[in-house]
Amino acid sequence: MSVQSFAIGRRRDVRTAIRILSVVLATSTLVGCNAYRVKETLEVPNDYRKRHQIGLREGTRTVELFIGQSRGSLNPAQRADVLAFAQNWKRDSTGGIVIEVPKGTPNQFAASQAGREINSILMASGMPPQTVAMRSYQPESPAQLPTVRLNYSTIKADAGPCGLWPTDLGPAPEPFYASNKPYWNLGCANQRNLAAMVDNPADLVQPRGETPAWTSRRTMVLEKYRRGESPETIYPNRDRATISDVGN
């Protein structure tokens, strides 16, 4: 091989190496930009349901009963509250019921009598005795009337917290102002209200099981359809409250 051929081959190898290096650098730059965009999207999602996700957690449901020092029994409204509390426990509880009675207060004796009555109502509603526990507590504020408290643990839906403003909504020399993205707090109140209003938090995760269909009504409608009749329901005396013949 001559010296000239060797020099030409070396120059060709150098140009090839430079091209490969340029491609590698350009690819690295693109990957870096893409990674930055993905990271930015994950930190501040455009969808408010992702910014303020509704999560399920274990919380406490509490009912407070105000008992005066001269009264040791529950009034009718309080008995209804205890019975409703027992029915809710059967539906959505994840633990037992704890009856908390104030200690060292002027209404201590009356509250202990009310606690025994509460326990009897719970037993009469069909609750197992081992699921109810009674304990005393020391009130924090002596100026407030101590209450008899009923607690049980349950699953709750929660979202938030709301009211966070990491960036200013007005004109500012920040990239967020020119990004045309929704501000962080948008949709937070709607998510919190939805979490507070849902009857069963598990409905946010999966649908409930279907109940059996009402076969008698379904058979009647199908039989009318088979005979060529209208399947509508005819109510007796449905025109009794009519005050005008307009539309007839």
Secondary structure, DSSP 4 states (H G I P E B T S, - for coil): --HHHHHHHHHHHHHHHHHHHHHHHHHHHHHHHHHHHHHHHHHS-SSHHHHT--EEEEEEEEEEEE--TT--S--HHHHHHHHHHHHHHHHHEEEEEEEEEE-SSTTHHHHHHHHHHHHHHHHHTT--GGGEEEEEE--S-TTSPPEEEEEEEEEEEE-------SS-SS--SSGGGGS----TTTTHHHHHHHHHH-S-GGGGTSPPPPPPP-HHHHHHHHHHHHTT-------TTTTTT----TT-
